[in-house]
């Protein structure tokens, strides 16, 4: 804190001080009167102190606090001098009676000592009318004066801006509950699940690579398929683990090597009235099963271009086939499903009375424990892996579809999850939990569903459609959000098949074209590893047992 040094009194004030001291000794009445005036003056106009509140009205009345203090001091000194001068000439007797007339000087000295302020310096009586400048804070007074003026100017300039800002940012602030604490939290909305918060917090976000992938909307290749049979209930195409794609064109069967692009004709039926109804590769891609219109199931060695054997048992055309190890299951127009063990001469090991009409969908689960069948009677059924000639009851029978169930696909990463698609009157993709036997989800596609395939890499499902869209749709599971629509076919999609590495999809349409879609592209390193694993897989069971 800045302390101002005491200021020496002027010469005229020093002379007046000596005169006043002499007058005090001679006139006690004047001494008492001036002491009372000094106390009144000090009570009303005390010095500025930081510990007390300053009177801003006094500060605002003058821009210079030091000039005000000096002026007050000069006026007070002149008034005191005038009072002393008047007391010298006054004849009025003292109002206080003297108790001891003989000792007037002692009483006067005692009264003078009682009225002398405490702050008086020296025994000779210093100037008690000069304020103590050490206790005056001129810096604080100057700051109060200037800061108040600055605040007034700033407030005037920013009034309109602040009003507009408050209107934009907090116009409705009074209508909201901010930091409104209460004893009990508000109730959660209906259907709220608190466990989802913990689950979503611990759940890792999906890969940005998968979310930002590019899906070509046009086919990578378009192949000609003349005379392909336009029949919704047939399964005319399949892709082997050795990267060979087989396509059935009426009475002819062709293979296309996706690695080299080579096309080869495997067979041609002797009678023009006969045609191929279904095709399915075994797990290792060595042997091919074909279902014909004359109720036969034929086994072919593609490498040697040789038919190995013919499996009978059906009374009409065989429109669906599915492998489960060394067991081949076939579904016919009669509604029956036959199981064939290709290792033995007596191949027929079981029969299922599956449907009342033609079996158009047939798929074994990846673990080989359940068989799903779809029929033209609008039923989807799940069967155990029991091989018996006697009656076998289905594990589940689902009746929600309103049209023929041809599209059937088991989820490769989630056991017991089955997807199925309905015909034109149904248009829905439905998902079933075969462990509890209930429908878990469904989506209306708005078009006939002819085929379904799962993508294990991207956790998606692709559907092939007939009337009225004639397109392929990719869906994200389980949200069933449509990821992409692949257009190009001008007629309904009859069959679809997935490449062995899971990156490409082949679709055969009634417009007599076969289109290759690169819709599930995988990393090159992963693709090479998958191909090496598939090449290392051998099928010793089939090589030694098929006769």
ROGU-51355 format. One line per field, with one value per residue (C-alpha): x, y, z; residue in one letter. Coordinates in steps of 0.001 Angstrom, whole numbers. Example, Ala and Ser with C-alpha at 12.3 -4.5 7.8 and 13.67 -1.06 7.14 Angstrom:
2
xx	[12300 | 13670]
yy	[-4500 | -1060]
zz	[7800 | 7140]
residuo	[A | S]
END
This chain:
547
xx	[0 | 1284 | 1820 | 1946 | 4552 | 3248 | 3107 | 4616 | 2180 | 2424 | 3886 | 586 | -859 | 2077 | 1535 | -2142 | -1350 | 804 | -1929 | -4538 | -2428 | -2121 | -5846 | -6641 | -4729 | -6496 | -10085 | -11355 | -14814 | -13461 | -11392 | -14460 | -16560 | -13902 | -13292 | -16994 | -16966 | -13934 | -15738 | -18802 | -16631 | -14733 | -17953 | -19500 | -16446 | -14100 | -11099 | -11447 | -10704 | -10597 | -12435 | -15565 | -17964 | -17118 | -19786 | -19931 | -22033 | -19164 | -16719 | -18823 | -19171 | -15517 | -12999 | -10046 | -10210 | -7024 | -8357 | -11521 | -9541 | -7303 | -10322 | -12092 | -8978 | -8580 | -12248 | -12093 | -8953 | -10493 | -13661 | -11605 | -9671 | -12897 | -14248 | -11116 | -11263 | -14859 | -14127 | -11466 | -14069 | -17007 | -18336 | -20721 | -20009 | -19380 | -22465 | -20705 | -20589 | -17253 | -17095 | -13767 | -13540 | -9990 | -8581 | -9986 | -6872 | -6789 | -10403 | -9836 | -6740 | -8615 | -11512 | -9098 | -7300 | -10607 | -11692 | -8331 | -8489 | -6451 | -4545 | -3004 | 786 | 3154 | 2578 | 2428 | -792 | -258 | -2650 | -5587 | -7609 | -5346 | -6649 | -4349 | -3334 | -1654 | -5106 | -6448 | -6472 | -6405 | -5639 | -8841 | -10866 | -9431 | -10144 | -13772 | -14338 | -12738 | -14058 | -17623 | -17355 | -15854 | -18607 | -21296 | -19765 | -19361 | -22905 | -24309 | -22359 | -23186 | -26824 | -28269 | -25732 | -26366 | -30111 | -29913 | -27517 | -29728 | -32743 | -30991 | -29295 | -31517 | -34905 | -36629 | -34331 | -37101 | -39082 | -36330 | -35321 | -31654 | -29934 | -33338 | -32525 | -35187 | -35356 | -36368 | -35311 | -38042 | -39372 | -37936 | -40147 | -42156 | -40138 | -36764 | -34108 | -31322 | -29097 | -28776 | -26683 | -24107 | -24172 | -23692 | -20898 | -18926 | -19714 | -16921 | -17863 | -17861 | -14911 | -14788 | -13495 | -16692 | -18920 | -17158 | -16784 | -17776 | -20388 | -20515 | -24072 | -23348 | -22328 | -18659 | -19430 | -22483 | -22675 | -25215 | -27565 | -29769 | -32735 | -32578 | -35856 | -38048 | -39402 | -39583 | -39489 | -36183 | -32603 | -30469 | -27097 | -24395 | -20806 | -18256 | -15417 | -13011 | -14349 | -16395 | -19854 | -22399 | -25464 | -28313 | -29729 | -32729 | -31156 | -27531 | -25132 | -22198 | -19367 | -17571 | -14149 | -14167 | -10376 | -9644 | -12982 | -13005 | -16416 | -16993 | -20069 | -20496 | -23468 | -26512 | -29646 | -30616 | -34302 | -35371 | -38375 | -36103 | -34424 | -32243 | -34194 | -31503 | -27727 | -25597 | -21859 | -20538 | -18470 | -15067 | -16293 | -15269 | -18657 | -21812 | -25380 | -28040 | -31807 | -33716 | -37263 | -37599 | -37198 | -33488 | -30602 | -27280 | -23752 | -20962 | -17184 | -16519 | -12776 | -13160 | -16395 | -17972 | -21337 | -20720 | -24198 | -27943 | -29989 | -33690 | -36650 | -38691 | -41862 | -41558 | -39034 | -36386 | -36295 | -34022 | -30802 | -28625 | -25511 | -24734 | -21391 | -21826 | -25639 | -27431 | -31029 | -33371 | -36815 | -39387 | -42648 | -44513 | -43601 | -41247 | -37593 | -35280 | -31919 | -29187 | -25969 | -23620 | -21089 | -23229 | -25026 | -28372 | -28263 | -31831 | -31584 | -34615 | -37749 | -39584 | -43206 | -42283 | -45007 | -48321 | -46970 | -43623 | -40482 | -38792 | -36400 | -33933 | -30950 | -28915 | -27632 | -23848 | -23483 | -25510 | -28034 | -31115 | -32694 | -34931 | -37512 | -39784 | -42748 | -45352 | -47863 | -46506 | -44905 | -41391 | -40339 | -37250 | -36354 | -33877 | -30951 | -32678 | -32348 | -35404 | -37898 | -40631 | -42606 | -40516 | -42065 | -40662 | -39001 | -40691 | -43373 | -43809 | -46961 | -46408 | -45550 | -48421 | -46749 | -44325 | -41099 | -38151 | -35448 | -33842 | -30463 | -28811 | -26763 | -23067 | -22032 | -25126 | -26304 | -29996 | -30791 | -32702 | -33795 | -36595 | -38280 | -41790 | -43229 | -45240 | -48161 | -45858 | -42813 | -41300 | -37937 | -38458 | -35905 | -36457 | -34809 | -34806 | -33666 | -36975 | -39105 | -40224 | -39920 | -37432 | -37710 | -39171 | -39115 | -41454 | -39342 | -42223 | -41244 | -41071 | -38102 | -36431 | -33073 | -31160 | -27419 | -25481 | -22207 | -20056 | -17519 | -19919 | -22751 | -25232 | -27800 | -28506 | -31849 | -32795 | -36200 | -38687 | -41802 | -41879 | -38355 | -36080 | -33103 | -30706 | -30908 | -28264 | -29510 | -27619 | -28431 | -30076 | -31277 | -32434 | -31368 | -31011 | -27370 | -27545 | -29745 | -28107 | -30067 | -29488 | -31795 | -34799 | -36720 | -37036 | -33993 | -34281 | -31245 | -28204 | -24934 | -21997 | -18346 | -16124 | -14291 | -17596 | -16737 | -18880 | -22466 | -23727 | -27354 | -29223 | -32314 | -35225 | -33769 | -31260 | -28272 | -25899 | -24388 | -21379 | -21532 | -18482 | -20562 | -18658 | -15048 | -12575 | -8991 | -6446 | -4486 | -7585 | -8689 | -5353 | -5472 | -9001 | -8035 | -5049 | -7235 | -9753 | -7051 | -5596 | -8960 | -9291 | -12277 | -10956 | -14400 | -15907 | -12904 | -12982 | -16670 | -18639 | -19174]
yy	[0 | 3410 | 5694 | 9410 | 11189 | 13867 | 17319 | 20265 | 22975 | 26336 | 29399 | 31208 | 28095 | 27806 | 31378 | 30791 | 27668 | 29633 | 32211 | 29558 | 27848 | 31109 | 31745 | 28302 | 29037 | 32359 | 31460 | 27995 | 28683 | 29052 | 25928 | 23853 | 25293 | 24702 | 21165 | 20370 | 21822 | 19700 | 16551 | 17398 | 18043 | 14789 | 12781 | 14101 | 14363 | 11568 | 10439 | 7710 | 4266 | 1016 | -858 | 1319 | 1927 | 5055 | 7664 | 7631 | 10781 | 12712 | 11079 | 11920 | 15550 | 16210 | 14589 | 15269 | 13889 | 15649 | 19112 | 18380 | 17460 | 20571 | 22848 | 21362 | 21785 | 25442 | 26226 | 24501 | 26392 | 29759 | 28964 | 27981 | 31215 | 33168 | 31323 | 32061 | 35735 | 36028 | 34337 | 36981 | 39759 | 37874 | 39170 | 36363 | 34603 | 30892 | 28683 | 26198 | 27435 | 27450 | 25250 | 26646 | 30380 | 30633 | 28105 | 28902 | 27919 | 24325 | 23661 | 25134 | 23004 | 19884 | 20599 | 21348 | 18051 | 16118 | 17570 | 17117 | 14327 | 11161 | 11564 | 14901 | 14806 | 16287 | 17797 | 21308 | 20619 | 20009 | 20804 | 18446 | 19805 | 18379 | 14913 | 11892 | 11421 | 8097 | 6518 | 8039 | 5662 | 7940 | 5055 | 3294 | 6467 | 7046 | 3412 | 3666 | 6837 | 5616 | 2035 | 3184 | 5445 | 2614 | 216 | 2701 | 3239 | -509 | -1248 | 1368 | -38 | -3707 | -3422 | -4190 | -6948 | -8701 | -8480 | -10107 | -12771 | -13688 | -13874 | -16361 | -18516 | -18510 | -17231 | -20402 | -20962 | -20363 | -23285 | -25842 | -27618 | -26827 | -28417 | -29150 | -31667 | -33778 | -36675 | -39185 | -39445 | -39187 | -42558 | -44133 | -44259 | -47355 | -50125 | -48738 | -51367 | -50165 | -53106 | -51846 | -48928 | -51266 | -53523 | -50690 | -49192 | -52443 | -53226 | -52401 | -50284 | -52025 | -51722 | -48479 | -50474 | -52475 | -49433 | -47434 | -50207 | -49584 | -51912 | -51855 | -51474 | -53151 | -56731 | -57491 | -60082 | -60963 | -64444 | -65751 | -68527 | -69481 | -71773 | -71587 | -72927 | -70195 | -72163 | -70707 | -74133 | -75341 | -74871 | -74647 | -73324 | -74032 | -72861 | -75443 | -75078 | -75553 | -72359 | -74141 | -72786 | -75235 | -74033 | -76193 | -75084 | -77245 | -80604 | -79427 | -78857 | -76433 | -75566 | -72218 | -71896 | -68571 | -68562 | -68928 | -68150 | -71517 | -72973 | -76707 | -78782 | -81662 | -83506 | -83356 | -85412 | -87705 | -86801 | -83205 | -83716 | -84234 | -81437 | -80894 | -79673 | -79220 | -79273 | -79463 | -79893 | -82020 | -80314 | -80760 | -79879 | -83187 | -84727 | -83204 | -84348 | -83655 | -84056 | -84769 | -84479 | -88294 | -88765 | -89648 | -88423 | -88726 | -88548 | -87203 | -87004 | -83642 | -84093 | -87361 | -86209 | -89491 | -90413 | -92586 | -93840 | -93185 | -92966 | -93767 | -93627 | -90661 | -90867 | -87430 | -84667 | -83854 | -80078 | -79718 | -81320 | -80868 | -82625 | -83567 | -85318 | -88594 | -88330 | -86715 | -85553 | -84986 | -83395 | -84213 | -82946 | -85570 | -83757 | -86485 | -86170 | -89172 | -89659 | -91419 | -92802 | -92688 | -95017 | -98142 | -99970 | -99790 | -96028 | -95333 | -94887 | -92758 | -90956 | -87906 | -87128 | -83488 | -81597 | -81982 | -80352 | -80022 | -79574 | -76478 | -75579 | -77949 | -77064 | -78930 | -76844 | -76238 | -78623 | -81324 | -81756 | -80227 | -80228 | -77356 | -77973 | -75521 | -76485 | -75166 | -75703 | -72516 | -74492 | -74307 | -77328 | -78323 | -82030 | -83969 | -85827 | -89169 | -91702 | -93940 | -95473 | -95038 | -91883 | -88977 | -85919 | -82449 | -80542 | -77298 | -76443 | -72756 | -71552 | -67775 | -67688 | -66978 | -68398 | -71104 | -71266 | -71773 | -69476 | -71120 | -70247 | -71140 | -68454 | -69461 | -67637 | -68008 | -71577 | -72422 | -69214 | -69891 | -67430 | -68124 | -66195 | -66431 | -66174 | -63450 | -63570 | -63346 | -61219 | -61517 | -62611 | -64278 | -65291 | -68234 | -69410 | -73192 | -73620 | -72262 | -72559 | -68941 | -66173 | -63537 | -61012 | -60406 | -57788 | -57171 | -56854 | -55917 | -58574 | -62327 | -63881 | -66619 | -67048 | -66108 | -66111 | -65085 | -63121 | -64271 | -61500 | -58551 | -60128 | -59388 | -61303 | -60936 | -61764 | -62449 | -61191 | -61959 | -60012 | -57080 | -55728 | -58317 | -57260 | -58322 | -56622 | -56588 | -56291 | -55626 | -58164 | -57933 | -54378 | -55412 | -52046 | -52178 | -51648 | -51796 | -52702 | -54489 | -54004 | -55321 | -58290 | -57566 | -60628 | -62421 | -63886 | -67689 | -68804 | -67401 | -68910 | -67674 | -68005 | -70195 | -67180 | -65417 | -62329 | -62744 | -63732 | -65348 | -64795 | -66547 | -64812 | -65570 | -62996 | -65759 | -64010 | -65021 | -62085 | -62051 | -59425 | -58389 | -57260 | -58831 | -58013 | -59223 | -58307 | -59868 | -61488 | -63075 | -64264 | -66002 | -67724 | -68971 | -70387 | -72208 | -73765 | -74934 | -76450 | -78313 | -79883 | -83405 | -85660 | -89133 | -90373 | -89575 | -90723 | -94178 | -94798 | -93717 | -96771]
zz	[0 | -963 | 2086 | 1475 | 3687 | 6019 | 4505 | 6328 | 7335 | 5488 | 7145 | 7614 | 9213 | 11613 | 12779 | 13303 | 15288 | 17795 | 18124 | 18760 | 21405 | 23269 | 22955 | 24359 | 27502 | 27958 | 26939 | 27978 | 26560 | 23054 | 23537 | 24431 | 21606 | 18997 | 20279 | 19895 | 16370 | 15601 | 16762 | 14667 | 11651 | 12055 | 12443 | 9222 | 6927 | 8039 | 5989 | 3290 | 4599 | 2549 | 5289 | 5003 | 2131 | 217 | -527 | -4320 | -4370 | -2835 | -5214 | -8246 | -7240 | -8033 | -10337 | -8029 | -4498 | -3395 | -4357 | -2353 | 754 | 528 | 10 | 3009 | 5123 | 4171 | 4859 | 8204 | 9190 | 8266 | 10198 | 13216 | 13051 | 12872 | 15878 | 17893 | 16917 | 18028 | 21319 | 22140 | 21877 | 23420 | 26751 | 27394 | 30694 | 30810 | 31018 | 33309 | 36921 | 38607 | 41704 | 42829 | 41998 | 43241 | 40780 | 37338 | 35402 | 36683 | 35656 | 32233 | 31681 | 32740 | 30379 | 27582 | 28109 | 28070 | 24718 | 23017 | 20343 | 20925 | 17678 | 18776 | 18600 | 21132 | 24494 | 23049 | 21036 | 17291 | 14487 | 15198 | 12216 | 9454 | 8371 | 8591 | 4976 | 5732 | 6066 | 2846 | -165 | -3190 | -5537 | -4515 | -4959 | -8423 | -9391 | -8264 | -10259 | -13501 | -13394 | -12899 | -15954 | -18030 | -17007 | -17899 | -21359 | -21979 | -20877 | -23227 | -26179 | -25545 | -24508 | -27927 | -28630 | -25316 | -25769 | -29196 | -27912 | -24969 | -27238 | -29524 | -26894 | -23855 | -24891 | -23662 | -20707 | -18221 | -19630 | -19026 | -15839 | -15244 | -12250 | -10767 | -8058 | -6422 | -4014 | -6709 | -10341 | -13001 | -14173 | -17320 | -20423 | -21121 | -22713 | -21561 | -20881 | -18615 | -19475 | -23036 | -21777 | -20262 | -23296 | -25774 | -23666 | -23687 | -27290 | -29688 | -32696 | -36039 | -38344 | -40334 | -43282 | -43447 | -43086 | -45797 | -48378 | -51949 | -53460 | -57269 | -58501 | -61835 | -62523 | -62936 | -65619 | -67667 | -69234 | -71716 | -70552 | -73507 | -72966 | -69163 | -67775 | -66303 | -63328 | -59809 | -58092 | -59595 | -58327 | -61459 | -60231 | -57613 | -56935 | -55742 | -53260 | -56198 | -57814 | -60490 | -61252 | -62676 | -64627 | -65942 | -69302 | -70116 | -71154 | -70929 | -68014 | -68235 | -65852 | -65706 | -64070 | -62251 | -61987 | -65701 | -67329 | -69109 | -70055 | -70405 | -71249 | -68823 | -70325 | -72563 | -72016 | -74908 | -74953 | -75702 | -73394 | -70389 | -68462 | -65401 | -62357 | -59676 | -59077 | -55911 | -55252 | -52397 | -49692 | -51341 | -54831 | -56374 | -57100 | -58527 | -57898 | -60523 | -60246 | -63443 | -64666 | -64941 | -61126 | -61179 | -59031 | -60870 | -59408 | -61623 | -61365 | -63000 | -63408 | -65288 | -66945 | -65884 | -64386 | -61322 | -60438 | -60554 | -57343 | -57648 | -55330 | -56505 | -58572 | -60190 | -60868 | -58275 | -57815 | -54744 | -53418 | -50305 | -48965 | -45337 | -45362 | -47230 | -47142 | -50062 | -49476 | -52418 | -52537 | -55199 | -56580 | -54529 | -51301 | -50073 | -49101 | -49563 | -47856 | -49847 | -48371 | -51339 | -49695 | -49921 | -52692 | -50876 | -50798 | -49624 | -45821 | -44968 | -46144 | -44860 | -45614 | -45656 | -47543 | -49304 | -52466 | -54214 | -52142 | -53580 | -50731 | -49014 | -46760 | -44120 | -41188 | -41020 | -38069 | -39856 | -37048 | -38667 | -42111 | -43272 | -45992 | -47784 | -49910 | -52253 | -49433 | -47779 | -44925 | -43516 | -41472 | -39521 | -39200 | -37067 | -38584 | -37993 | -40803 | -40693 | -43060 | -40500 | -39784 | -38477 | -36878 | -37596 | -34793 | -35869 | -38399 | -39259 | -40988 | -41167 | -44873 | -47270 | -50410 | -51500 | -49484 | -51816 | -50373 | -47311 | -45733 | -42399 | -40656 | -40720 | -37521 | -35323 | -34656 | -34991 | -36902 | -40117 | -42812 | -45291 | -48086 | -49496 | -52979 | -54663 | -52245 | -49211 | -50220 | -46719 | -45367 | -42001 | -39376 | -37064 | -33869 | -34196 | -30593 | -29250 | -32387 | -32771 | -35334 | -34225 | -37056 | -40499 | -43240 | -46159 | -49308 | -51594 | -54136 | -54651 | -52786 | -54842 | -53091 | -49907 | -49119 | -45972 | -45942 | -43042 | -43654 | -43365 | -41329 | -44098 | -46111 | -49835 | -51406 | -55021 | -56165 | -58868 | -59688 | -59513 | -58862 | -60564 | -58454 | -55701 | -52301 | -49556 | -45953 | -42738 | -40051 | -37542 | -38224 | -41726 | -43064 | -46827 | -47737 | -51538 | -54497 | -57431 | -60631 | -64125 | -64615 | -66806 | -65602 | -62289 | -60538 | -60496 | -58462 | -56646 | -55483 | -53373 | -54371 | -52150 | -50709 | -50030 | -52079 | -55209 | -55961 | -59157 | -60167 | -62969 | -64304 | -66567 | -68970 | -69933 | -68380 | -65598 | -63728 | -61389 | -58620 | -56588 | -53626 | -50679 | -51546 | -48914 | -48116 | -50486 | -47642 | -46164 | -49582 | -50188 | -46807 | -47452 | -50831 | -49311 | -46643 | -49236 | -51419 | -48435 | -47647 | -48984 | -49342 | -48730 | -47722 | -51121 | -53104 | -51540 | -50948 | -54025 | -56269]
residuo	[X | X | X | X | X | X | X | X | X | X | X | X | X | X | X | X | X | X | X | X | X | X | X | X | X | X | X | X | X | X | X | X | X | X | X | X | X | X | X | X | X | X | X | X | X | X | X | X | X | X | X | X | X | X | X | X | X | X | X | X | X | X | X | X | X | X | X | X | X | X | X | X | X | X | X | X | X | X | X | X | X | X | X | X | X | X | X | X | X | X | X | X | X | X | X | X | X | X | X | X | X | X | X | X | X | X | X | X | X | X | X | X | X | X | X | X | X | X | X | X | X | X | X | X | X | X | X | X | X | X | X | X | X | X | X | X | X | X | X | X | X | X | X | X | X | X | X | X | X | X | X | X | X | X | X | X | X | X | X | X | X | X | X | X | X | X | X | X | X | X | X | X | X | X | X | X | X | X | X | X | X | X | X | X | X | X | X | X | X | X | X | X | X | X | X | X | X | X | X | X | X | X | X | X | X | X | X | X | X | X | X | X | X | X | X | X | X | X | X | X | X | X | X | X | X | X | X | X | X | X | X | X | X | X | X | X | X | X | X | X | X | X | X | X | X | X | X | X | X | X | X | X | X | X | X | X | X | X | X | X | X | X | X | X | X | X | X | X | X | X | X | X | X | X | X | X | X | X | X | X | X | X | X | X | X | X | X | X | X | X | X | X | X | X | X | X | X | X | X | X | X | X | X | X | X | X | X | X | X | X | X | X | X | X | X | X | X | X | X | X | X | X | X | X | X | X | X | X | X | X | X | X | X | X | X | X | X | X | X | X | X | X | X | X | X | X | X | X | X | X | X | X | X | X | X | X | X | X | X | X | X | X | X | X | X | X | X | X | X | X | X | X | X | X | X | X | X | X | X | X | X | X | X | X | X | X | X | X | X | X | X | X | X | X | X | X | X | X | X | X | X | X | X | X | X | X | X | X | X | X | X | X | X | X | X | X | X | X | X | X | X | X | X | X | X | X | X | X | X | X | X | X | X | X | X | X | X | X | X | X | X | X | X | X | X | X | X | X | X | X | X | X | X | X | X | X | X | X | X | X | X | X | X | X | X | X | X | X | X | X | X | X | X | X | X | X | X | X | X | X | X | X | X | X | X | X | X | X | X | X | X | X | X | X | X | X | X | X | X | X | X | X | X | X | X | X | X | X | X | X | X | X | X | X | X | X | X | X | X | X | X | X | X | X | X | X | X | X | X | X | X | X | X | X | X | X | X | X | X | X | X | X | X | X | X | X | X]
END
